[in-house]
């Protein structure tokens, strides 16, 4: 109770400061360039090193909170909450380290042909699902077909979109992926409809997990709530919706080292108080891992960093405003640039985020250094005078209603309120501002008649700049056959530019990494520099609290979740 009261006061104070700073129109959102290439020096908490490795030993229960996932069945895992559970339950062909290195999962080797249209994966022998079924080539083919099937309604099926036969699976004219050859139980051969020299990276996504025969179709509710996987953990009873999920160690795990923890207890927190509930739970000893509400960052860092319980890591993710690009009032680049230049990112970074986040001037973050180009978003510079001029040219006149929606329970109330105030002050528009549960936000974004702006953030699903650019900006990632259809992909703003798509296709077919990254830069220049298909706001730094007194080897993985498979009691 006391912690919640203090946090409420801190929220009010931080928001007041943010709104005050929002009026300082002379401030630049860029800050002074640092040696890292344009990264603002005035903001951003230092990165913490990983915990020193300690010997693992069986035992212990690790406790944490998440909000209700969309799915934990791999066919439809689409956010960090679902990924946390699914990646503990399933191991795909490969895995990724925190810094993006590819490591073997069930596959021990992988090779493309000369033009990257065919890939061959050699499987480790003898691995099984927790019900004893073999994890063989057929299990991967089965899982991929389950995700791809029209009747599945998967929002993440597009990760398989390059595989030959995917289109026919999606339109219902086929029930098998013709491009996947599982005739040899120890080898998965994949034929692609177009070259992709980075296809191996896609196979780490949960949507490409293997499944046992008992999974049945994606409509099998029993399996949706009690997935049987091949990962380092297994379910200990079905998902208790809006209450919790319990995992226990899979002692038969064969794709890598076995987990140390006896169990992982996941409490599902209320959507409207999720992050605050996690933080309060850590403070009172209920949780061993927690995300933090923005107003608590400095206090939490001061109290926990000396104890080795503060984790700060740069993320492969960017916070942005998803603009609905095909409907007024944001259906022109000029209108979107006006909105972007009316936002003082530095004021919000300092006033709300207490210096913990950095203003973004690109979509591809610095964690992909070979493709990173700070400043490619020229309209990410705060310039209210120019913003007004662009708004006038675009017909975004004073009094125009502009929707801004965010999801509750994720710590987004303060900074989105600051954006609302800035847009109204600097452009004279009327911002229709609302907060809804996360699943409602996702649903609202998809609708054909969606307008305005939505709070959004994206972390790359695999370690390549294409993991940012393709899902969010490629025409194929809209996932709607006509403008009147629901957008089932992650390009929910419906941005489309054939020149961008052509560059991304060329990059995909380019074996040389340096040349490929140059093409990614050219593509981003079109989509973000010229068209501003979405509005980058902040490069996301991720902060967590971890119970390092009780547990060792607690680090953050590629998806910003705890490394459950390595955690051990001290």
Order of alpha helices (4+ residues) and beta strands (2+ residues): alpha-beta-alpha-beta-beta-beta-beta-alpha-alpha-beta-beta-alpha-alpha-beta-beta-beta-alpha-beta-alpha-beta-alpha-alpha-beta-alpha-beta-alpha-beta-alpha-beta-alpha-alpha-alpha-beta-beta-beta
